[in-house]
Amino acid sequence: METPNNQRNKFFFQSKRESEVLAKRKFDLIEFAEALEEGPKSTPKKCRTHFPLSEKFLSKRHSDEALRDLSGCKKWRQQNLDKGKRKDMLDKFFLSSSTIVKAMKMDEIDEFFTSATISFKPIEKHYDDATTGFINKFTTSFAHILSKEYFDRTTFEDRQIFVPEQYSNEIYFDEEFVNKEKLGEGEFSEVYKCAIKKTGHKCVVKKSKVPFKSPLNRQERLEEVEIHYKVGKHQNIVELIGAWEQRGYLYLQTELCEKGSLAALIKDRKKSNRFFSEEEIWQIINSIKSAFAHLHGKSIIHLDVKPENILIKKMNCHNIYKLVDFGCATSIPPRKGFDKDGDRRYLSNDALNGTYSPGADWFSLGITILELATLRRMEDNGEIYQRLRRGDLTDYKEQLLMYSEKLERAIELMLSPNPEERYVDAFFI
């Protein structure tokens, strides 16, 4: 009776064409098998280094189920299968691949065998925009609307694209919005102030800078929209009006907060050497505390609370402070494979180490309030950085003397090394 190893050799080394490819490319299929069999103990990064399979090859599998089984090392690892089950699935993969390999063109086989030395690539097949509405498997030429109902009927693992009977390949952002004014940009996106063409109502549109790199990258990026919809409406959270994807770019339409961000206000105060009053600081704490109560009550944590993500809106002659940007947010507990990080200057050690709880948001708020009170830019490493994560405010004591002991105590609580102690209750407010 043939062993699995003999079967692998029989199917992968018997043809002359395969032998030529193997001689040309330094890639060992047995090493590939061993990389798979390492299973949960190996990290996604290590797995991808061993065999970042191209989706072009995997898409030639006979069934969608088989494709999902081996659609990337990270997913394989997340399944947390026992070694026996992984081995059985691996054997099925090798047994079913002979006919696939023979059906592939030489350059496709060539790409597969070189995939151990290149980064993971999305499907490269391009479709006819006019007839299919797709640029590739995960990129639409038309504006694919991402409504709340869309996320109700799909899951993270299966974000289907629904093609309408009639659609336009014109850029939706250009067709439906006017008076665009760029407000700023971050590492991953650009933000525009604009008006809806049909109504004239002003709003903000955030557009991603880089198109989707793969189906998994698309799934992770769309997660921001799903979570923002789950958050719903709250007076201290920026409202999501709508979202769509087109040509690989993600667009989020939100309400306009005309007074800008807390970060811009801090910058302005530094220039004029005007410190925030204690009343202003407590108003900000109270506003974000209210946002936290809403978020955490829905088992959602933000994980990127910082001055840039707190916007200011004028209502009835008063400033309303609103939390925005759910690009790093997650539900509690997080989904398997969640590995997004916010700005480390504002993150607690527990969040940086992958332990997520509401306390992570409170710590970020504490660092934000400390920056407000002292007008000092926060460190991203070093001794001061480490002392703050131990709840030690020694380096800021002198500047905090202008404020009450109650405010200082509130900051100390938010920066407690124990996540469960980070909370500012009604006594402080």
Beta strands, then each sheet from edge to edge (+ up, - down):
strand 1: 134-136
strand 2: 139-140
strand 3: 144-145
strand 4: 177-185
strand 5: 189-196
strand 6: 202-208
strand 7: 240-246
strand 8: 249-254
strand 9: 300-301
strand 10: 310-315
strand 11: 318-323
strand 12: 330-331
sheet 1: 1+ 2-
sheet 2: 3+ 7- 8+ 6- 5+ 4-
sheet 3: 9+ 12-
sheet 4: 10+ 11-
end
